[in-house]
Amino acid sequence: MAQETTHPNTVEDDGTITKEQWRWSVLAGMASYLDAGSIVALGAGLALFESYLHLSSDALGALAAIGPNAIGCAIGAFIGGRLGDKLGRKRIYKYDLLVYAAGILCIALAFNAPMLFIGVFVVGVAVGADVPTSLALVGEFAPSKARGKLLGFTQVAWNFGPVVVLVLALVLSSLDLLGIRIVFLHLFVMALVTWALRQGLTESPRWRAAAEAESAPRHNVKALFSGPHLKALLWTGSIYLFWNIAAGTAGIFTPYFIKTLNAGGQAASVALSSSGFILGGVATVFVFMRLADRGHSTRKLLWGIGAVLQIVAYAVFMVLPFTVPVIILNIFLFSIGAALAGEAFYKVFSQELFPTMLRGTAQGITFGVARTCLGIWSLFVPTLAGAGIGPVAFLLSLFLVISGAIGYFFMPNTSGKSLEQIEAERATA
């Protein structure tokens, strides 16, 4: 409870992370666990639901488009991010997991297409509302010299969720659709447990201080569309939009590609996808979390290496056959690259580049726009894949080139600075 009375500036010192800060990071990071877990669970069960409910390729694309990977999540992010700024982080992340649990249960018990579609959409909205507020909470209590480490830790949770989901799906693969239902029930239980543990979390001290300040009323949404805020919005939005299309496609469609393009069965598709998330988590822990706070030049180096690895990962599909060895190469390169030049850095910069009373709103906008575009893209992926992996690989490589170049050449220097220092510098730039 000591954090309740601590002025936010007092946590900006030598980068030491307290046990309480680690605990808050774990519980806030569960938003990423449940987000990625629901995306990958749907991906692992996509072909099984297709067969059970006799879904067309258009219906599959629509299902992917409205869920936690795309439009449903976008709607939640737009709403939740703004409400988190207006009402406080705690009010959002304290209750939205109950909505998530209801949606997951609907998917787990789905015996017709409407139940499946409703459940997927509700889960998407709940996840979208949770992510911006939870990440804002982590960014606002993290020490300035460990902000990258703690926000990187939420990305470990993002990788850990799919691993658990995919391992469960692999173990239960002989049960076919029943196995996938059990996987979704696991997410239902995790959501309720996390909701219960979050009841003891306190409000962000930075948000309280900003909400009480006289300048708070001037922090309206219009401020995001001019000056340095607009530049930050366009930059974070661009790097995440183009990267997320590739990452989202990999997350939800890789098992589907492997199975429908005859590169392997259900067990093989789940095992290969799981290995990618393990690699991503390991790279995040041992590379990103160790180096992300070391300075601007280090951040650029990490981003540059990661961007190249991801571009090559999808370029190989344009010159090599879609076989298991080539898929393994793709997963290895993309997973390592994404840990260095992907969502983890997007999370860090989304906290650093915006003032407290606009932080959730800004991330809700960029997160929501990116997921909306991913949703539109998802409508066409099954059809594109019908012509082979080549067209999809070409477009994803192009998107990764755009994200990588924008991220590297226009990266702002914010490493190791307090949020107040960054805001003051950007106000006078």
N, C-alpha and C positions, 0 to 999 in steps of 0.2 A: 504493500500500500504506500510505501515511501514515494513511489513514482507519482502519486497523485498530487503532491505538493511541490514537486521539482519543476523549476523553470526549465523549459526546453533547452535553453542554451547550456545548461550545466552538463548535459550528456555529450557535448561536443568537446572532447579532450584528446586523449592519446589513443583512442580506438579500442580501449578495453571494453569487452562485452560482458555484461553481468548475466547471472543465471536467469534473472527475470526477463531480460531482453531476449535471451535464447528461447525461453518458454513462450513468450509472446510471438516470436518468429515462427516457432513450430505450429502454434495454433492458428496464426494468420496464414501461414504457408499451406495449411490444409485446404485452403481455397484452391490452390494450384493442384494439390493431390486429387481433389474431387473433380476439378475441371478436366484435367488430363485423363483421369481414370474413366470418367463418363464418356469422353470422346473415343478412347481406345476400346472400351467395352462395346460401344456401339459398332466400331469398326470391326472388332473380332466377331461380332454376331450378325453383321450385315448380310452376309451370304445365307446364313441360317434363317434369319427373319424373311429374307427374300423368298426362300423355298417354302417356308411354313405358311406365309400369308399370301403367297403368289403375287409378289410385288413386281411391277415392271421396272425397267432401268430408269424411267422418268420418276417413278415413285421413290426409288432409292436415292436419286439425286435430291429430290425434294426433302426426304427425311434427313439427309446430311445437311441440307441447307438451313433447316429451321431449328437445329439443335444446339448443343453446347459448343460446337465448333464454329458456329456461324450466326445466323440472323437472330435466333432466340437469345443467344449470348449477347449480341449487339444491343438488343432492346433492353436487356437487364443492365448492361454497362452504362448506357445513356442515362437511365433512370437512377440506378444505384450510385453512380459516380457523383451525380449532381446532389442527390439527397445526402450522400455522405459528407459533402462540403457544407450543406445548409443545416443539417440536423446532427451531425457528428458521426464519426466512424463506428462507434459502438452500437448505435441504434440499427445500423444496417447489418453488420456482420454478426450481431447477436441473434437475429431471428431468421435471416434468409435461408439458413440451412434446413429449417423445417419445411420450407417450400421445396427445396432441393430433394429432401427425403421423400416427400409426397410424389414428386415426379419420377424419381427412381423406382419407387414401389409400383407405380403405374406401368413402367416399362417391364419390370420383372414379372408382372402378372398379366401382361398383354396377351389377349387371345384373339384380338382382331386389329386391323390397321388403325382405326381411330384411337384406340387405347395407346398404341405404340407412338403415334404422331403426337398426341396430347402430352404424353409423358416426356418425350424427347424435347418438345418445345418448353415445357415448364422447367425442366432441368437446365436448359440453356439460359432462360431468364434468370433463374436463381444464381447460377454460376457467374453470369455477367454482372449481377449486382454485387456479388461478394468480392470479386477480384480487385477492382479499383480501390475499394475502401480498405480491404485487408493489406494491400501493398502500401497504401498511404500510411497506414498505422505503422508498418515496419520501417518505412523511410523516415517517419517523423520521430521515432524514439531511438533510431540507430545512431551510434557515434559517427562523426563525420569521416573518420579514417577507417570505419568498418561498415559503411553503408553498403558498399558493393558486396561484402562478404555475407551480410544478413539477407540482402535481397537475392543474392545468388543462392542462398540456402533455400529460399522458397522455390527456386527452380529445381533444386534437388528433389523437393517434394513433388514437383511437376513430373519429374522422371520416375520417381519411386511409385507413384500412383499407377501408371501404366504397367510397370514391371509386375506389381502385385496382381493387377487385373489380368495381364497376359499369362502369367504363370498359372493362375487359377484356371484361366480358359484352356491352357495347355493340358493341365492335369485332368480337367473335366471334359476334354474334347470328345471322349468316347460317348458322353451323354448328349452330344449335339446341342439342341436348343435348351434342354434342361440345364446343361452346364452353364450356358450364358445367363440364364435366369438366376442361377446361384451367384454368378459374378456380380450381377446388378444388386442382389440382396446384400452382398458384402459392402457395396457402396452405401446402401441404405443404413446399415449398422454404423459404418464409419461416420456418416453425416450426423447421426444422432449422438454418438459419443463425442464428436468434436463440438457440437452445439452445447452439450452439457458442460464440457470443460471450458468453453468460452464464456460462460456466465460469470466467471470470476475476473475477466479482463476489465481493465479500466479504460477510460476515454483517453485519447491522445492529448498529452499536455500542450503540444504545439497547437492543436486545433482549438482547445479551450482558450489559450492565450489569444489566438487570432480572432476568435469569435467575440471575445470581450473587448478587443481593441476598437478605437474610434474609427479606424480606417476600414474596418471590415465591410461596411455597407457598400464601399466603392468596388469591392471585388465581385463584380457581376460578370456574367458570361460574355458580354460584349468585349470585355478587356482581353479575352483570349484571341480576338480577331484583329489585333493591331499590334504594331511594335514588336518587341522581343518575344512576347507571348505567342504571337502568330508564327514567327520564325521557329520557335520551339515546337509549336503544334504541328507545323508542316514537316519539320525534321523527324520528330519521333513518330509521327503518323506515317511518313513515307518508309522509313526503315522497317517498321513493323508490318505495314500493309504488304509489301512485296515479299518479305521474309515469311510472313504468316501463311501466305497462300501455299508456299512450298512445304512448310512445316505441317500445316493443317492437312494437306493432301497426303503427306507421308503418314501422319498419325491415324487418319481414319480410313484411308484407302489402300495402304500397303498390304494388309492381309487380303483384302478383296482382289487386288491386282495379282498377287501370287497365286491365289486359288483359281480365279476365273481365266487367267492367261496361262494356266497349266504349268506353272513353275513349281508347284508343290501343293499338298493338301492342307486341310485346316490346321493340323498340328504343326506342320512346317511353317505356315504363314504366321502363326502365333509365336513360335519360337524365334523366328528371324526378327520379327518386330520387337520382341522383348529384349533381344540382345542390343538393339539400337538404343533403347532407353537406359539400359545399364551402362553402356559406353558414355552416353550423354551425362548421366549422373556422376560417374567417376571423373570425367573431364571437368565437370563443374566444380567438384570438391577439390581436386588436386591441382587445377590450373586456374579456373576463373576466380574461385573464392580466395585463393592465395595471392593473386596478382591484380585483381580489379581495382584495388585501392592504392596501388603503388605509384600512380602518376598518369598524366595525360599521354605521354609517349608510350607507356606500357599498354594503356587501353587501346590506342590506335594499332599497336603491333598485334595485340590479341584479335582485334576486329579484322585486320587485314588477312591474317593467317586463316581465321575462321571462315571468312567470306570466300577465299580461294578454294578451300576444302569443299565447301558446299556446292560451289559452281561445278567443280570437277565431278562431284558425286552424281549429279544428274546428267552431265555431259557424257559420261561413260555409257549411258543407255542409248545414246545416239550412234555409237560406234561399235558397241559390243552386244551380243545377243542377250535376251532377257532370261538368264539362267540363274540358278541358285548361287554359283560363285560370284557372278556380276552383281546380284542383289546384295550379297554379303559385303562386297566392296562399296556399293552405294551406301548401305547402312552405316558402315564404319566411317567413311568420309563425312557423311552428312551429320552423324551424331556428334562427332568430335567438333566439326565446324560450327554446328548450331550452339554448342556450349560456349564457344568463344565469340560468336558474332550473331546472336539471336535474341531470344526473349529476355534473357537475364540482363543484358545491357539496356534493352528497352525499358525494363522495369526500373533500373537504376536511374536512367536519365529522365524518366517520367516523374520521378520524385524530386529530382534535383532542379529541374528547369522551370517549375511553376510554383507560385506562392501557395501557402497553405489552404486558403479559402477557394482556390481554383484547382488544386492538385487532383482531387478525385474527378472533377468535371472534365479536366483536360484528358486524363487517362481514359475516362469513360468514352469520350469522343473518339480518340484514336483507336482504342481497343474495339469500340463498337463499329467504326467505319471499316476497320480491317476484317472483323468477323463477318460484316455484311457482304463485303466483296468476296470473302472466302465462300460464303453461302451461295452467292451467284455463280461463282466458279464451280462449286460442287455440283450444281445442276447439270453441268456439261461433262464432268470428269468421266462418268461411266460410258457415255457415248464416245468421247475421245479415246478412251481405253479400248473400245471395241475395234479401233483401227490399229491397235498396238500401242506400245509404250512410247514410241518415238515422238509423236506430237506433244504428249504431256511432258516428256523430258525436255524437249526444246523450250517450251514456254516456261517451265519451272527454272531452267538454267537462266533464261533471260530475266525473270523476276529477281533471281538471286544476284545477278550482276548489278541490277539497279539498286537493290537494297545495300549491297556491299559498297558500291561506289559512293552513294549518298552518305552512308554511315562513316566511311573512312575520311573523305575529303572535307566534310562539314562538321565533324565531331567537336562539340564545345569542350572547353577546359574547365571542368568542375570537380575533379578528383581531390578528395581530402578537405574540401571546403565545407563549412557549415551551410545549412539551408538558408540562413539569414544572410550570410556573406554572398552567396550566389545570387540571391534575390536583389541585394543592394548593387552588386556589380552589373547585373543585367538591366536594372532600372536606369543606370547612368550610361549604359553603352550607346 
